[in-house]
Amino acid sequence: MNSNLLASFQDSRLGTLRSRIAMAAMTRGFCGPNHTATALMADYYSSRAANGVGLIITEGTVVHSTADGYNNVPHIETEEQTESWKQVTSRVRQHQGKIFSQLWHCGRISHEDFTGGVAPISSSAITAEGINRQNSKPYGKPRAMETADFQDVTQQFVRAAQNAMEAGFDGVQLHFGHGYLIDQFFDTRINQRTDGYGGSIVGRCRFALEITKQVIAAIGADKVMARISPSREMGGLYDWPDLEEMLAHLLAGLDRVGLRMLDISCANADYYKTSGRVIRNIRPIWPHFLIGGASLTFEQGDEEIQSGLLDMVTFGRALIANPDLHAKLLKGQELVQFDREMLTKLD
Ligand SMILES: Cc1cc2nc3c(=O)[nH]c(=O)nc-3n(C[C@H](O)[C@H](O)[C@H](O)COP(=O)(O)O)c2cc1C
């Protein structure tokens, strides 16, 4: 099949990539003791690399023990954790694959059960609604971040990014989407601050820009991507307030601090109603590396590449169900449909 999506290509930062298929970050909850990566995780990621995925973004990987909010997810804070990721990166590299570590701070989407007993942090002290499925309890009451916390959390991201480099990753993806800590600053429903990190668009974007700047200073712009979700479906359709002005300000700021790689996510929404719509506004103001996806068929993904809207298309669930997605698409074979039952094991 003649397709841009399946062909290898050369990127000025990442080098040769085996295809324009990117594996979207997906939490799986199969870490080893002390939140380490395991040989099974190395098998899982390397099988996708072996089968032609151009770029793998790992599952959300927690930057600090107080940043966690989930059961059995990996971290990249300690030496032991950093060391454990080497088996994953080296196995992926054996197949000429590229792999980024998704760096994650859950903020208020957490509970003391996951943070070592301390209150989760957020932009404001507003508890997330609902029951946390991770421990079947209400979410923890967050503490609004204080001045010293900003430097601490920025340093947690910086150290995690440095650890990712030590572990052999090709880069990191800063998770600024899906209602987690940084998104809790973008969101006016949550961010009620009256200091420089709240209120206006400038204030709400400040923390994301500071973290990006510091991480780039530490490991270089060629190694840093950010993921944002300006329009998404998570318990209902949601767009950032002041969407266009916010995007204009944030993207100009990210550009200014040197960011060159961006992933636009809509969680599990219909792409064309959310990310796909926003990407049509982003492309003219973001001439750099741009990836996105969700819910797309192969033909639709290929079309987004052909028309120059995206540089790579992310696939998530299809890659859980089909480790050999690339080969199947190439041969025109039918894909196995994703089923939530598949999340109970890692293979
Ligand atoms: C099991 C599962 C876990 C996920 N975990 C993460 C995550 O850790 N970080 C993240 O940014 N997105 C996460 N997502 C969202 C995916 O990256 C992706 O945006 C979503 O699955 C839609 O793409 P798809 O239709 O190709 O599956 C997760 C999705 C699934 C299905």
The ligand as an SDF file (V2000), in Angstrom:
LIG
                    3D

 31 33  0  0  0  0  0  0  0  0999 V2000
   -5.4410    2.4510   28.7760 C   0  0  0  0  0  0  0  0  0  0  0  0
   -5.1380    3.8800   28.4210 C   0  0  0  0  0  0  0  0  0  0  0  0
   -4.2180    4.5880   29.1920 C   0  0  0  0  0  0  0  0  0  0  0  0
   -3.8980    5.9080   28.8610 C   0  0  0  0  0  0  0  0  0  0  0  0
   -2.9330    6.5630   29.5820 N   0  0  0  0  0  0  0  0  0  0  0  0
   -2.4760    7.7650   29.1710 C   0  0  0  0  0  0  0  0  0  0  0  0
   -1.3300    8.3530   29.7660 C   0  0  0  0  0  0  0  0  0  0  0  0
   -0.6750    7.7910   30.6540 O   0  0  0  0  0  0  0  0  0  0  0  0
   -0.9460    9.5630   29.3060 N   0  0  0  0  0  0  0  0  0  0  0  0
   -1.6110   10.2150   28.3080 C   0  0  0  0  0  0  0  0  0  0  0  0
   -1.2160   11.3130   27.9270 O   0  0  0  0  0  0  0  0  0  0  0  0
   -2.6750    9.6540   27.7020 N   0  0  0  0  0  0  0  0  0  0  0  0
   -3.1130    8.4490   28.0910 C   0  0  0  0  0  0  0  0  0  0  0  0
   -4.1470    7.8450   27.4220 N   0  0  0  0  0  0  0  0  0  0  0  0
   -4.7460    8.4960   26.2400 C   0  0  0  0  0  0  0  0  0  0  0  0
   -4.0570    7.9950   24.9560 C   0  0  0  0  0  0  0  0  0  0  0  0
   -2.7390    8.5220   24.8740 O   0  0  0  0  0  0  0  0  0  0  0  0
   -4.8080    8.4210   23.6780 C   0  0  0  0  0  0  0  0  0  0  0  0
   -4.8730    9.8250   23.6620 O   0  0  0  0  0  0  0  0  0  0  0  0
   -6.2090    7.8420   23.6140 C   0  0  0  0  0  0  0  0  0  0  0  0
   -6.1910    6.4460   23.8500 O   0  0  0  0  0  0  0  0  0  0  0  0
   -6.8790    8.1050   22.2570 C   0  0  0  0  0  0  0  0  0  0  0  0
   -6.1630    7.5420   21.2030 O   0  0  0  0  0  0  0  0  0  0  0  0
   -6.6520    6.1780   20.4780 P   0  0  0  0  0  0  0  0  0  0  0  0
   -8.0420    6.4150   19.9740 O   0  0  0  0  0  0  0  0  0  0  0  0
   -5.6620    6.0000   19.3610 O   0  0  0  0  0  0  0  0  0  0  0  0
   -6.6090    5.0830   21.5000 O   0  0  0  0  0  0  0  0  0  0  0  0
   -4.5230    6.5450   27.7560 C   0  0  0  0  0  0  0  0  0  0  0  0
   -5.4660    5.8280   27.0100 C   0  0  0  0  0  0  0  0  0  0  0  0
   -5.7510    4.5160   27.3140 C   0  0  0  0  0  0  0  0  0  0  0  0
   -6.7380    3.7420   26.4420 C   0  0  0  0  0  0  0  0  0  0  0  0
  1  2  1  0
  2  3  1  0
  2 30  2  0
  3  4  2  0
  4  5  1  0
  4 28  1  0
  5  6  2  0
  6  7  1  0
  6 13  1  0
  7  8  2  0
  7  9  1  0
  9 10  1  0
 10 11  2  0
 10 12  1  0
 12 13  2  0
 13 14  1  0
 14 15  1  0
 14 28  1  0
 15 16  1  0
 16 17  1  0
 16 18  1  0
 18 19  1  0
 18 20  1  0
 20 21  1  0
 20 22  1  0
 22 23  1  0
 23 24  1  0
 24 25  2  0
 24 26  1  0
 24 27  1  0
 28 29  2  0
 29 30  1  0
 30 31  1  0
M  END
$$$$
